[in-house]
Structures are given as C-alpha cells and as structure tokens.
Amino acid sequence: MDKNFQLSAYDYHLPEENIAQQPSPSREQSRLLVLDCEEDSRKHRQFTDIIDYLKPGDLLVVNNTKVFPARIFGRKETGGKVELLLLNFPETILARRKENGWYGVEAEALLKSSKRPREGSRLIFGEQLEAIVKELLLNGQVRLELLYDLSNGTTLNDLFVQYGQIPLPPYIKRPEGTTEDDAHRYQTRYAEQTGSVAAPTAGLHFSDELLDTIRQKKVEIVTVTLHVGYGTFAPVRSEDIRGHHIHSEYIQIPPETAMTINDYKKYGSRVWAVGTTTARTLEYTADRQGIISPFQGLCDLYLYPGYTFRVVDNLVTNFHLPQSSLLFLVSALAGRERIMSCYREAIEKNYRFYSYGDAMAIITKQG
C-alpha cells in the first residue's frame, strides 16, 4: 500500500512535556515554523513574524466560531454527581415549548457518573436547566432532552455560561476545572458565532494588535464559520486511511465572503486559511474551478494526500495529533514526508504541541 494511505506512516513520538498545558504569556508570543514548499525550506520564527510572509493584496480567511461552555456539572435525582459534555450546540430552532416558559430540545452528550443513570431519569444542573435521559448509547454517550427555562429573558447559551465550563481537550489536564484565563484564551479574538465544543486553535495566536497590523499591511480579512464538534477528537482506526469516515460539522459561508474570495482568486491573489477548519470550509464549497458559493449546512469533506486544493494557497495551523485526520489534511497540502520531517524537527527544537501550542505556516504559493 502507498505510504500516503497508511495510518502507521502518520505516527510519531511526542514527549509528554511537549504537550502545551498552558497558553503562551500572550497570544502572538508562540513560535512559528515556516515551511516554504516552493523552496522546500524551513525557518524558525516567532508568531508575530507572520506579518513578514503576508503581502499587500493577500486575503486572510478566519473561522469566527465561538466555543460554548459545553461541560456542565449537575446531579441525578438520587443525588449522585454527573458531568455532561455536549457534543454539539443544540438546535434551538427545533426546541419544543413546554409549560411555564420552559423549552425542550434534543441533544447528544458524553456522560460521566459513578453509576450510569437509567433511561427516563432526570438530571438537574440548576434552577433553569435540567435534562431527561432518553437513550443510553455506546462509549458513554447518551441522547437527552434538555429542559430549560427562558421565562426571565435568558438564552440557552446564557444558561450554559451560568452552569457550565469551557471544555478543554482531553490532553490538557485541569483537575480543578477550567480557569478564567482558559475562558478567555481558549477563544479567538474574532469569535462571534456560538456553536463549537473546541476552538479553531490556529486562530488563538492572533491578538487584536496583530490583526490591526495585518490590516494596515493591506491584507483583507474575511470570516467563515465551522462549528467544531467532538468528532474532531475521534481516532482513526482503519490502517488504510481511505476507509475512515469523517465526521460532519456545520459550516456557513456568507454571500459577501464568497464574493470577496472569488474576486481575489480571479486576480491571482493568495488565499491564506487560518486553521484546518477554515481550509475544510473553503474546499467543501468550491467547485472544480475553485469558485466559492455561499453555503449553510453540514460539511463532511475528508482531505488526505492525493487531494488537490482549489482555493487555499497557504495555511496557518497548529501541530496535530499522530494518526489524526488533521495531520492527513496538512499532509495533503504540503506532502506527508515533508510534514513528518517538520514534526520531527519541531520536537527536536522543543516546540509546544496541540491546542495551546506553537504554530506552522505552510506556504505553497509565494506570490
């Protein structure tokens, strides 16, 4: 089998101390490995140096999704503690109105408790937020009906903020729960559209000041939306990666964003995607000629070597887990051997990995 399709060819050893447990002192102070695929060169810089690689007339596309407090703590009717991790933001448009200002909406979640609750049992999270267990699924998952009270003008997201915490990935250890700093730093500065259970982490490196500097360099910034679901952490179990089934995530490309991207591509300008989520969104909505159409719905695009990118020229991204679909995506853009070599070099140079870690800039088009 071609190594590009072998799961084991995407494995690497990462010392535990290289997994970033805390964000850098400030957003743009992380390191930046610049991979120039045209020159086949690598440079080790600071993230603020990304400005040196952006040129007037470039287009920077970011994902404006916002992480919601999807980890909620409560108790069973019998008093036992429970912890719920919602897998997606509930589709509140489908909510059913109950009596006395309460609403009910279906949701799926991971549930932790000392003893698994029975179907039909009630979970209590606060005076305005409860749930009924509808179905016990595999691997600790449950299907619920969330019940929430909006009688005093609050929204469901307000209740998540009141009763929940921002969920951090499982490789970031917070025995006492997330901190106020996490609530701020595990969110991009341009986050607007609530719906993710994990941050589009490449965007965490951009401060307001750096974004202003980029605009001053005559680089336009436009937004798309991809709500990151818990499926982003799903392991790949097929040795032939082509047999993996990718998860679906909600995306949206507004008409004005589609028009701007098409105009920039028409005149040969470079399109930078900030994060694999942005890259998936752009490539999913592009036709064979690379023309973007406005879109709102689910994206299940699976990118691995052999795919030819139609829209994205350059990519800002973090370092990804071994044998993950995100590692396949960056390998599709830059080449597997080149990416794996960069990862080995980053480990040797003590880069910080994963969500709170350092970044890469993958350049396939210089000008």
C-alpha positions as CSV (number, residue, x, y, z in Angstrom):
1,M,0.0,0.0,0.0
2,D,1.1,3.5,-0.8
3,K,2.5,5.0,2.5
4,N,0.4,8.1,2.0
5,F,-2.6,6.0,2.8
6,Q,-1.1,4.0,5.7
7,L,-2.2,5.1,9.1
8,S,1.1,3.9,10.7
9,A,3.0,6.3,8.4
10,Y,1.5,9.2,10.3
11,D,2.7,8.1,13.7
12,Y,5.4,10.0,15.7
13,H,6.6,10.0,19.3
14,L,5.8,13.2,21.3
15,P,7.3,13.5,24.7
16,E,4.6,14.4,27.2
17,E,6.4,17.6,28.2
18,N,5.9,18.9,24.6
19,I,2.1,18.9,25.1
20,A,1.3,22.5,25.9
21,Q,-0.7,22.7,29.2
22,Q,-0.9,26.5,29.3
23,P,-1.2,29.2,26.7
24,S,1.8,31.3,25.9
25,P,2.1,34.5,28.0
26,S,0.5,36.5,25.2
27,R,-1.2,35.2,22.0
28,E,1.4,36.2,19.5
29,Q,4.4,35.1,21.6
30,S,4.2,31.5,20.4
31,R,6.8,30.1,18.0
32,L,6.2,29.7,14.3
33,L,7.7,27.1,12.0
34,V,7.6,28.4,8.4
35,L,7.5,25.7,5.8
36,D,8.0,27.0,2.3
37,C,7.0,24.2,-0.1
38,E,8.2,26.1,-3.2
39,E,11.7,26.4,-1.8
40,D,11.5,23.3,0.3
41,S,12.9,25.3,3.2
42,R,12.1,25.8,6.9
43,K,12.6,28.7,9.2
44,H,12.0,29.1,12.9
45,R,10.4,32.4,13.8
46,Q,8.1,34.0,16.4
47,F,4.4,34.2,15.5
48,T,4.5,37.9,15.2
49,D,6.8,37.3,12.2
50,I,3.8,36.0,10.2
51,I,3.5,39.6,9.1
52,D,6.7,39.2,7.1
53,Y,5.1,36.5,5.0
54,L,1.8,38.2,4.3
55,K,1.8,40.6,1.3
56,P,-0.4,43.5,0.4
57,G,-3.2,42.1,-1.7
58,D,-3.3,38.8,0.2
59,L,-6.6,37.5,1.6
60,L,-6.7,36.0,5.1
61,V,-9.8,33.8,5.9
62,V,-10.6,33.0,9.5
63,N,-13.2,30.9,11.3
64,N,-15.4,33.0,13.6
65,T,-17.0,30.2,15.5
66,K,-17.3,30.6,19.3
67,V,-16.7,27.9,21.9
68,F,-19.7,27.5,24.3
69,P,-19.5,26.1,27.8
70,A,-20.3,22.6,26.8
71,R,-19.1,20.9,30.0
72,I,-21.9,21.0,32.6
73,F,-21.9,19.7,36.1
74,G,-25.0,18.6,38.0
75,R,-26.6,15.7,39.9
76,K,-29.1,12.9,39.4
77,E,-32.4,12.9,41.2
78,T,-30.9,10.4,43.6
79,G,-28.2,12.9,44.4
80,G,-25.2,11.4,42.7
81,K,-22.9,13.8,40.7
82,V,-22.9,13.8,36.9
83,E,-20.8,15.6,34.3
84,L,-22.1,16.2,30.9
85,L,-20.1,17.1,27.8
86,L,-22.4,18.2,25.0
87,L,-21.2,17.0,21.6
88,N,-22.8,19.9,19.7
89,F,-24.7,23.1,20.4
90,P,-28.4,22.0,20.5
91,E,-30.5,23.1,17.5
92,T,-32.7,25.5,19.5
93,I,-34.7,26.3,16.4
94,L,-36.2,22.8,16.9
95,A,-37.0,23.4,20.6
96,R,-40.5,22.5,21.8
97,R,-42.2,24.9,24.1
98,K,-43.2,23.4,27.4
99,E,-45.4,24.9,30.2
100,N,-44.4,28.0,32.3
101,G,-41.8,29.3,29.9
102,W,-39.7,26.0,29.7
103,Y,-38.4,24.5,26.4
104,G,-37.2,21.1,25.5
105,V,-34.6,20.2,22.8
106,E,-32.8,17.0,21.9
107,A,-29.0,16.8,22.4
108,E,-26.3,14.2,22.5
109,A,-23.5,14.2,25.1
110,L,-20.9,12.2,26.9
111,L,-22.0,11.5,30.4
112,K,-19.8,10.7,33.4
113,S,-21.2,9.4,36.7
114,S,-20.4,6.9,39.4
115,K,-23.4,4.8,38.2
116,R,-24.9,5.2,34.8
117,P,-28.4,6.7,35.1
118,R,-31.4,4.8,33.7
119,E,-33.3,5.8,30.7
120,G,-36.1,8.2,31.7
121,S,-34.2,9.6,34.7
122,R,-33.8,13.3,35.3
123,L,-30.5,15.2,35.6
124,I,-30.5,18.5,37.4
125,F,-27.9,21.2,36.6
126,G,-29.6,24.3,38.1
127,E,-32.9,26.1,38.7
128,Q,-33.3,26.7,35.0
129,L,-31.6,23.8,33.3
130,E,-32.3,20.1,33.5
131,A,-32.3,17.0,31.3
132,I,-34.1,13.7,30.8
133,V,-32.1,10.7,29.7
134,K,-33.8,9.4,26.5
135,E,-31.4,6.7,25.4
136,L,-28.1,5.2,26.5
137,L,-25.6,4.9,23.6
138,L,-22.2,3.3,23.2
139,N,-19.0,4.6,24.7
140,G,-20.6,6.7,27.4
141,Q,-22.8,8.7,25.1
142,V,-26.4,9.5,25.8
143,R,-29.3,11.1,24.0
144,L,-31.1,13.7,26.1
145,E,-33.9,16.1,26.1
146,L,-32.5,19.3,27.6
147,L,-35.1,21.3,29.5
148,Y,-34.5,24.9,30.1
149,D,-36.4,27.9,31.4
150,L,-36.4,31.2,29.5
151,S,-39.0,33.0,31.5
152,N,-36.7,35.7,32.7
153,G,-35.3,36.6,29.2
154,T,-32.2,34.4,29.3
155,T,-31.0,32.3,26.4
156,L,-29.8,28.7,26.4
157,N,-26.2,29.9,25.9
158,D,-26.7,32.2,29.0
159,L,-27.6,29.1,31.0
160,F,-24.5,27.2,29.7
161,V,-22.4,30.1,30.8
162,Q,-24.0,30.1,34.2
163,Y,-23.9,26.4,34.9
164,G,-21.1,25.2,32.6
165,Q,-17.4,25.5,31.7
166,I,-15.4,25.9,28.5
167,P,-14.4,22.3,27.6
168,L,-10.6,21.8,27.1
169,P,-9.3,18.9,25.0
170,P,-8.5,15.7,27.0
171,Y,-4.7,16.1,26.7
172,I,-4.9,19.4,28.7
173,K,-5.1,18.5,32.3
174,R,-7.2,20.7,34.6
175,P,-8.0,18.6,37.7
176,E,-9.8,21.6,39.3
177,G,-11.6,22.6,36.1
178,T,-11.0,25.4,33.6
179,T,-9.8,28.8,34.8
180,E,-11.0,32.3,34.0
181,D,-7.8,32.5,31.8
182,D,-8.9,29.5,29.8
183,A,-12.4,31.0,29.2
184,H,-10.6,34.0,27.6
185,R,-7.6,32.3,25.9
186,Y,-9.4,29.3,24.5
187,Q,-11.3,31.6,22.3
188,T,-10.2,33.6,19.2
189,R,-10.4,37.3,19.3
190,Y,-12.9,37.3,16.4
191,A,-15.2,34.6,17.8
192,E,-18.8,35.6,17.1
193,Q,-21.0,32.6,16.1
194,T,-21.6,30.3,19.1
195,G,-21.5,26.6,18.4
196,S,-18.2,24.9,18.9
197,V,-17.1,22.4,21.6
198,A,-13.4,23.0,20.7
199,A,-11.6,26.1,19.5
200,P,-10.2,26.6,16.0
201,T,-6.8,26.7,17.6
202,A,-4.7,28.2,14.8
203,G,-6.6,31.4,15.4
204,L,-5.7,31.6,19.1
205,H,-2.3,33.2,18.1
206,F,-3.8,36.4,16.7
207,S,-4.2,39.3,19.1
208,D,-6.2,42.4,18.3
209,E,-2.9,44.3,17.7
210,L,-1.6,41.7,15.3
211,L,-4.9,41.7,13.4
212,D,-4.7,45.5,13.1
213,T,-1.1,45.3,11.8
214,I,-2.2,42.8,9.2
215,R,-5.0,45.1,8.0
216,Q,-2.6,48.0,7.9
217,K,-0.5,46.0,5.5
218,K,-3.4,46.0,3.1
219,V,-4.3,42.3,3.8
220,E,-8.1,41.8,3.8
221,I,-9.6,39.6,6.5
222,V,-12.9,37.8,5.9
223,T,-14.8,35.2,8.0
224,V,-16.4,31.8,7.5
225,T,-18.0,29.6,10.2
226,L,-17.3,26.0,11.1
227,H,-18.7,24.8,14.4
228,V,-16.1,22.3,15.7
229,G,-17.8,19.1,17.1
230,Y,-16.4,16.5,19.4
231,G,-15.8,14.3,16.4
232,T,-12.6,16.3,15.8
233,F,-11.0,14.1,18.5
234,A,-12.3,10.8,17.1
235,P,-9.4,8.4,16.5
236,V,-8.8,6.9,13.0
237,R,-8.9,3.1,13.4
238,S,-8.5,2.0,9.7
239,E,-4.9,1.2,8.7
240,D,-5.9,2.3,5.2
241,I,-6.9,5.9,6.0
242,R,-9.2,6.0,2.9
243,G,-11.6,3.7,4.9
244,H,-12.1,6.3,7.7
245,H,-15.5,8.0,7.9
246,I,-15.0,11.7,8.7
247,H,-17.5,13.5,11.0
248,S,-19.9,16.2,9.8
249,E,-19.7,19.7,11.0
250,Y,-21.9,22.8,10.4
251,I,-20.4,25.4,8.2
252,Q,-21.6,28.8,6.8
253,I,-20.1,31.0,4.1
254,P,-21.9,34.3,3.7
255,P,-22.5,35.7,0.2
256,E,-20.1,38.6,0.8
257,T,-17.3,36.3,1.9
258,A,-17.8,34.1,-1.2
259,M,-17.8,37.1,-3.5
260,T,-14.6,38.5,-1.9
261,I,-12.8,35.2,-2.1
262,N,-13.8,34.7,-5.8
263,D,-12.6,38.2,-6.6
264,Y,-9.2,37.7,-5.0
265,K,-8.8,34.3,-6.8
266,K,-9.8,35.8,-10.1
267,Y,-6.9,38.3,-9.9
268,G,-4.4,35.7,-8.7
269,S,-4.1,36.9,-5.1
270,R,-3.0,34.4,-2.5
271,V,-5.6,33.0,-0.1
272,W,-4.5,32.2,3.4
273,A,-6.6,29.9,5.5
274,V,-6.3,30.2,9.3
275,G,-6.7,26.7,10.5
276,T,-7.8,23.3,9.1
277,T,-11.4,24.2,9.9
278,T,-11.2,27.2,7.5
279,A,-9.5,25.1,4.9
280,R,-12.2,22.4,5.0
281,T,-14.9,25.0,4.8
282,L,-13.4,26.7,1.7
283,E,-12.6,23.5,-0.1
284,Y,-16.0,22.0,0.5
285,T,-17.8,24.9,-1.0
286,A,-15.6,25.3,-4.1
287,D,-16.4,23.9,-7.5
288,R,-13.8,22.3,-9.8
289,Q,-12.6,25.7,-10.9
290,G,-12.2,26.9,-7.3
291,I,-15.3,29.2,-7.4
292,I,-16.8,29.5,-3.9
293,S,-20.6,29.5,-3.5
294,P,-22.5,30.8,-0.4
295,F,-23.4,27.9,1.7
296,Q,-25.1,26.9,5.0
297,G,-25.2,23.3,6.1
298,L,-23.1,20.2,7.0
299,C,-19.6,19.6,5.7
300,D,-18.1,16.1,5.6
301,L,-15.1,16.8,3.4
302,Y,-12.3,14.4,4.2
303,L,-8.9,15.7,3.0
304,Y,-5.8,13.4,2.7
305,P,-2.9,13.1,0.3
306,G,-4.0,13.0,-3.3
307,Y,-6.4,15.8,-2.9
308,T,-5.7,19.0,-5.0
309,F,-6.5,22.2,-3.2
310,R,-8.7,24.5,-5.2
311,V,-8.9,27.6,-3.0
312,V,-6.3,27.5,-0.2
313,D,-2.8,28.6,-1.2
314,N,-1.2,29.0,2.3
315,L,-2.2,27.7,5.7
316,V,-1.7,28.7,9.3
317,T,-2.1,25.7,11.6
318,N,-1.1,24.2,14.9
319,F,0.7,20.9,15.3
320,H,-1.7,17.9,15.2
321,L,-2.0,14.6,17.0
322,P,-0.4,11.5,15.5
323,Q,-2.5,9.5,13.1
324,S,-5.3,12.1,13.1
325,S,-7.4,13.3,10.2
326,L,-6.0,16.8,10.7
327,L,-2.5,15.5,10.1
328,F,-3.7,13.9,6.9
329,L,-5.1,17.3,5.8
330,V,-1.9,19.3,6.3
331,S,0.0,16.4,4.5
332,A,-2.4,16.7,1.6
333,L,-1.3,20.3,1.2
334,A,2.4,20.0,1.9
335,G,3.2,16.3,1.4
336,R,3.4,13.6,4.0
337,E,7.2,13.2,4.1
338,R,7.8,16.9,4.4
339,I,5.2,17.3,7.2
340,M,6.5,14.4,9.2
341,S,10.1,15.7,8.8
342,C,8.9,19.1,10.1
343,Y,7.3,17.5,13.1
344,R,10.5,15.6,14.0
345,E,12.4,18.8,13.7
346,A,9.9,20.7,15.8
347,I,10.1,18.1,18.6
348,E,14.0,18.3,18.5
349,K,13.7,22.0,18.9
350,N,11.2,21.7,21.7
351,Y,8.2,23.2,20.1
352,R,5.0,23.1,22.1
353,F,2.3,21.0,20.5
354,Y,-1.5,20.9,20.2
355,S,-4.2,23.4,21.1
356,Y,-2.2,25.8,23.3
357,G,1.0,25.1,21.4
358,D,3.0,26.7,18.7
359,A,2.1,27.2,15.0
360,M,3.1,26.4,11.5
361,A,2.8,28.5,8.3
362,I,2.6,26.2,5.3
363,I,3.3,28.2,2.1
364,T,2.6,26.7,-1.3
365,K,2.4,29.9,-3.2
366,Q,5.0,32.7,-2.7
367,G,3.5,35.3,-4.9
